[in-house]
């Protein structure tokens, strides 16, 4: 199937996410492998763009159909959204967008839909202002966010929710973390400049480089040799907050795919021991690959963070990094499928899991040690309320306030909102044992 038409591949990928409930990170490699190399960037732009604006595009396309498609033909509905997305959001000439999208129905094996597809896209060209105005009458379509999430954001951030949803719908910058064992931040920025890749220092990070335009990692100088990794600026804040010292024992819980694990090892080469665990075996393999590319070593195990008896050797840790399982509502701009796949019921289950993991890991921390709790969520129940609950139940725990120029102070910890200083939405809280 190599050489599949790009827009047809986009429709199939979208159907995998929207109809079959599969994650974008799972389906994209499959469909990228089935289009020509020159079309892969366009495929990614189409799939990510349609998912970012799915609620609005779906509302527009639905107006143009007499009746919904049968389940087996939902890929045609997805293709129509691809067409409308090109016409409204991309700089693709209208005639090219229409003809290429109409012709893509043959690659889907549904030539009967060619005239329908042509009629729908021509109607959108003619009546786009009216169709968009009708769609925008529904708030969830206008902001391209599910109703439940808009409600949560309004409740938590009454003065900032519109800024958050706007950031969620924007394409994020590509940010790198320079491996300080081999290069300085300025040294690597100079290397990028020599390769004519425009970049600037990442705010609040002494190892970050933010690219003016995303590139394939194969174009990054020294990527295969471990000089640099892709990591958002907000995620780069974890290692400095742990205040690592030579000779310490460190646990990185829920560590895969290994970006923060690697940053810890790059930051303090003289750690006595670093254990990285994750409960997903496939993700653990990615963690191992990450460390291997960077020529870093850690003790890597597959294990449940909420059940330490299966992997802990009984010796306390001086530092624990808990990058807790969460709703990922702070990284929607990188993972727009979250808006379609996440459900309100997921939040309660995640909060319960976070409580279990926190309670299980706390006994593993040495007196005088520090636990850094991290999520890529913006929901208070996963963040400061979770830590308030924890502190109330553990008399030997106290918060170490984070005094930083980034984010905003919460009742406990510090919250970064999506898009602030071009960072993802992250939450950090430092808890010490006394």
C-alpha positions in Angstrom: 0.0 0.0 0.0 3.1 2.3 -0.2 2.3 5.5 -2.0 -1.3 5.8 -0.7 -2.7 9.2 -1.6 -1.9 11.6 1.2 -5.5 12.9 1.9 -6.9 9.4 1.9 -4.2 8.4 4.4 -5.2 11.4 6.5 -8.9 10.3 6.4 -7.9 6.8 7.5 -5.8 8.1 10.3 -8.6 10.3 11.5 -11.0 7.5 11.4 -8.7 5.4 13.5 -8.8 8.1 16.2 -12.3 9.4 15.9 -14.2 6.2 15.1 -12.0 3.5 16.7 -10.7 5.5 19.6 -7.0 4.9 19.0 -4.4 7.4 20.1 -2.7 9.6 17.5 0.8 8.5 18.6 -0.2 4.9 17.9 -1.8 5.4 14.4 0.5 8.0 12.8 3.6 5.8 12.2 1.4 3.3 10.4 0.0 5.8 8.0 3.2 7.8 7.6 4.8 4.6 6.3 2.2 4.3 3.6 2.6 7.6 1.9 5.6 8.9 0.0 8.4 10.6 1.9 7.6 13.9 0.3 4.0 13.8 1.6 4.7 12.9 5.2 4.8 16.6 6.4 1.5 17.3 4.7 -0.1 14.2 6.1 0.9 15.3 9.6 -0.3 18.8 9.0 -3.7 17.6 7.8 -4.3 15.0 10.6 -3.1 17.3 13.4 -4.9 20.3 12.0 -8.3 18.5 11.6 -8.0 17.1 15.1 -7.2 20.5 16.5 -10.4 22.0 14.9 -12.4 18.8 14.8 -15.4 20.1 16.7 -15.8 23.1 14.4 -15.1 21.2 11.2 -17.5 18.4 12.1 -20.2 21.0 12.7 -19.6 22.5 9.3 -19.6 19.2 7.4 -22.7 18.0 9.2 -24.6 21.0 7.9 -23.7 20.0 4.3 -24.9 16.4 4.5 -28.5 15.3 4.2 -27.9 12.4 6.5 -24.9 11.1 8.5 -22.7 8.5 6.9 -23.0 4.8 7.9 -20.3 3.6 10.3 -18.3 1.9 7.5 -18.2 5.2 5.6 -17.0 7.5 8.3 -13.7 7.8 6.5 -15.5 9.8 3.8 -16.8 12.2 6.5 -13.2 12.5 7.7 -12.0 13.2 4.2 -14.6 16.0 3.9 -13.2 17.5 7.1 -9.7 17.3 5.5 -11.1 19.2 2.5 -12.7 21.9 4.5 -9.6 22.2 6.7 -7.5 22.9 3.6 -9.9 25.4 2.2 -10.3 27.4 5.5 -7.0 26.9 7.4 -4.2 26.0 5.0 -2.6 28.0 2.2 -3.6 25.4 -0.4 -5.1 26.9 -3.5 -8.8 26.2 -3.5 -8.9 24.4 -6.9 -6.0 22.1 -5.7 -7.6 21.4 -2.4 -10.9 20.5 -4.0 -9.6 18.4 -6.8 -7.0 16.5 -4.7 -9.6 15.8 -2.0 -12.3 14.6 -4.5 -9.8 12.3 -6.2 -8.8 10.8 -2.8 -12.1 9.0 -2.6 -10.8 6.4 -5.1 -7.9 5.7 -2.8 -10.5 5.0 -0.1 -12.1 2.5 -2.4 -15.3 4.6 -2.6 -15.6 6.1 -6.0 -19.4 6.6 -5.4 -18.5 9.4 -3.1 -16.7 11.5 -5.7 -19.7 13.7 -6.7 -20.9 14.0 -3.1 -17.4 15.2 -2.0 -17.2 17.7 -4.9 -20.6 19.1 -4.1 -19.9 19.5 -0.4 -16.6 21.3 -0.9 -18.1 23.5 -3.6 -20.9 24.4 -1.2 -18.4 25.3 1.5 -16.5 27.5 -0.9 -19.7 29.3 -1.7 -21.3 29.6 1.8 -18.3 29.3 4.1 -19.1 32.5 6.2 -22.7 31.4 6.8 -21.7 27.8 7.6 -19.0 28.8 10.0 -21.3 31.3 11.7 -23.9 28.6 12.3 -21.3 26.2 13.6 -19.8 28.9 15.9 -23.2 29.4 17.5 -22.4 26.3 19.6 -19.6 27.1 22.0 -17.9 23.7 21.9 -17.7 24.0 18.1 -16.5 27.6 18.1 -13.6 26.7 20.5 -13.2 23.1 19.2 -13.2 21.7 22.7 -15.7 19.2 24.3 -18.3 20.8 26.5 -17.1 19.0 29.7 -13.6 20.3 29.2 -14.7 23.9 28.6 -16.8 23.7 31.7 -13.8 22.5 33.8 -11.5 25.2 32.3 -14.1 28.0 33.0 -14.5 26.8 36.6 -10.7 26.6 37.2 -9.6 29.6 35.2 -12.5 32.1 34.8 -10.2 34.8 33.7 -7.9 32.7 31.5 -9.9 29.9 29.9 -10.2 31.5 26.5 -6.4 32.0 26.4 -6.0 28.3 27.3 -8.2 27.0 24.5 -6.6 29.4 22.0 -3.2 28.0 23.0 -4.5 24.4 22.7 -5.5 25.0 19.1 -2.2 26.4 18.1 0.7 24.5 16.6 3.5 24.4 19.3 7.1 25.2 18.7 9.7 22.5 18.4 12.0 22.7 21.5 15.3 20.9 22.1 17.2 19.9 25.2 21.0 20.1 24.7 23.0 17.3 26.3 25.2 19.4 28.6 27.7 16.5 28.8 28.7 17.2 25.3 27.6 20.8 24.4 26.7 24.0 26.0 23.4 25.7 25.1 25.3 28.5 23.2 27.6 25.9 21.5 24.7 24.0 20.1 22.8 27.1 19.0 25.9 28.0 17.0 25.9 24.5 15.5 22.3 25.0 14.5 23.1 28.4 13.0 25.9 26.8 11.0 23.3 24.3 9.5 21.0 27.3 8.7 18.5 26.2 11.4 17.1 29.2 13.1 16.8 28.9 16.9 16.8 30.9 20.1 17.5 30.1 23.8 14.4 28.5 25.5 13.1 30.7 28.4 13.9 29.5 31.9 16.2 26.7 30.7 20.0 26.7 30.4 20.0 23.8 28.0 17.0 24.6 25.8 16.9 25.7 22.2 13.6 26.6 20.5 13.5 26.3 16.7 11.9 29.0 14.6 10.5 26.2 12.4 10.1 22.4 13.1 12.5 20.1 11.3 12.9 16.3 11.0 15.2 15.1 13.8 17.4 13.7 11.1 18.4 17.2 10.2 19.5 18.1 13.7 23.3 18.1 14.0 24.5 15.3 16.3 21.0 13.9 17.1 22.0 10.3 16.5 25.2 10.9 18.5 23.1 12.1 21.5 24.0 15.8 21.4 20.3 16.8 21.7 16.8 15.6 22.4 13.3 16.9 21.7 11.7 18.2 24.9 9.3 21.0 25.7 10.6 23.9 27.8 8.2 23.1 30.6 9.4 19.5 30.9 13.0 20.8 31.1 12.2 22.4 34.5 11.9 19.1 36.3 15.7 18.2 36.7 16.7 21.6 38.1 13.9 21.5 40.7 15.2 18.2 42.1 18.5 19.9 43.2 20.5 16.8 42.4 23.9 16.1 44.1 26.7 13.6 43.6 26.2 10.3 45.4 22.4 10.5 45.6 20.0 7.6 45.0 17.2 8.8 42.7 13.9 7.2 41.6 12.2 8.3 38.4 8.7 6.8 38.7 6.4 6.6 35.6 9.6 7.4 33.6 8.8 6.3 30.0 9.6 7.4 27.4 12.6 8.7 29.2 13.1 12.4 28.5 13.2 13.5 32.1 15.3 10.4 33.1 17.9 11.4 30.5 17.8 15.0 31.7 18.5 13.9 35.3 21.5 11.8 34.2 22.8 14.7 32.0 22.4 17.2 34.9 24.3 15.1 37.5 26.6 12.4 36.1 27.8 11.5 39.6 24.6 10.1 41.0 25.1 6.9 43.0 22.1 5.2 41.5 19.1 6.0 39.3 16.1 3.6 39.0 13.6 4.3 36.2 10.4 2.4 36.3 7.2 2.3 34.2 4.3 0.0 34.1 4.1 -0.3 30.3 6.5 -2.7 28.8 6.4 -1.2 25.3 7.1 2.3 26.7 9.9 0.9 28.8 11.6 -0.3 25.6 11.3 3.3 24.3 12.9 4.5 27.5 15.8 2.1 27.0 16.2 3.3 23.4 16.3 6.9 24.6 19.1 6.2 27.1 21.0 4.1 24.5 21.0 6.9 21.9 22.3 9.4 24.6 24.8 6.8 25.9 23.4 7.1 29.4 22.9 4.3 31.9 20.3 3.7 34.6 18.6 0.7 36.2 15.4 0.4 34.1 12.6 -1.9 35.2 9.0 -2.6 34.2 7.0 -2.1 37.4 3.8 -0.6 38.9 4.7 2.6 40.8 1.8 1.9 43.1 3.3 -1.5 44.1 6.9 -0.9 45.1 7.4 -4.4 46.7 7.8 -5.9 43.2 10.8 -3.7 42.3 12.2 -1.8 45.3 15.4 -3.0 47.0 14.5 -1.5 50.4 17.0 1.3 50.3 15.6 4.8 50.6 15.9 7.4 47.8 17.2 10.9 48.3 15.1 12.2 45.4 11.9 10.9 43.8 10.5 12.3 40.5 6.9 11.3 40.1 5.7 12.3 36.6 2.2 11.1 37.5 -0.3 9.6 35.0 -2.8 12.4 34.3 -5.4 13.8 31.9 -2.7 15.4 29.7 -4.9 18.5 29.4 -1.8 20.7 29.4 -0.4 19.2 26.2 -3.4 19.2 24.0 -1.6 21.4 21.5 0.9 18.5 20.9 -1.7 15.8 21.3 -5.0 17.2 19.9 -6.6 13.7 20.0 -6.9 14.2 23.8 -9.9 16.4 23.1 -11.7 13.5 21.5 -10.4 10.5 23.5 -10.5 11.9 27.1 -13.8 11.4 29.0 -14.9 13.2 32.2 -15.0 9.8 34.0 -11.3 9.4 33.3 -10.4 12.3 35.6 -11.8 10.7 38.8 -10.0 7.4 38.0 -6.7 9.3 37.4 -7.0 11.2 40.6 -7.5 8.0 42.5 -4.5 6.4 40.8 -2.4 9.5 41.6 -3.4 9.2 45.3 -2.4 5.5 45.3 1.0 6.2 43.7 1.8 9.1 46.0 0.9 7.0 49.1 3.0 4.1 47.8 6.1 6.1 47.0 6.3 8.3 50.1 7.7 5.6 52.4 10.6 5.1 49.9 11.8 8.7 50.4 14.6 9.2 52.9 14.2 11.7 55.7 15.5 15.0 54.3 14.7 13.9 50.8 12.6 15.5 48.2 9.7 14.3 46.0 8.8 16.3 42.9 5.3 15.8 41.8 4.7 16.6 38.1 1.7 16.5 35.8 1.1 17.8 32.3 -2.5 18.7 33.4 -4.2 22.0 34.0 -7.0 20.5 36.2 -6.8 21.5 39.9 -8.1 18.1 41.1 -5.0 16.5 39.6 -2.7 19.2 40.8 -2.8 21.4 43.9 -5.9 19.8 45.3 -4.2 16.4 45.0 -1.2 17.8 47.0 -3.4 19.4 49.6 -5.0 16.0 50.2 -1.6 14.4 50.4 -0.2 16.9 52.8 -3.2 16.7 55.1 -2.7 12.9 55.4 1.1 12.9 55.9 2.4 14.8 59.0 6.0 14.2 57.9 5.5 16.0 54.6 5.9 19.7 54.0 5.9 21.8 50.8 9.0 23.5 49.6 7.6 26.5 47.8 8.8 27.0 44.3 10.0 30.6 43.8 10.4 30.9 40.0 9.8 33.4 37.2 7.6 30.9 35.3 4.1 29.9 35.9 1.7 31.0 38.6 1.7 30.1 42.3 -1.1 27.7 43.3 -2.2 26.9 46.9 0.4 24.2 46.6 3.0 24.1 43.9 3.1 26.1 40.7 1.1 25.9 37.5 2.2 26.7 33.9 -0.7 27.3 31.5 -0.5 26.2 27.9 1.2 28.6 25.7 2.8 30.7 28.5 6.3 31.6 27.3 5.6 29.1 24.5 5.5 26.2 27.0 3.2 23.3 27.5 0.8 23.3 30.4 2.6 21.7 33.4 2.2 21.5 37.2 5.1 21.2 39.7 5.1 20.7 43.4 8.1 19.9 45.7 7.4 18.0 48.9 10.2 17.3 51.5 10.2 14.7 54.3 11.2 15.8 57.7 
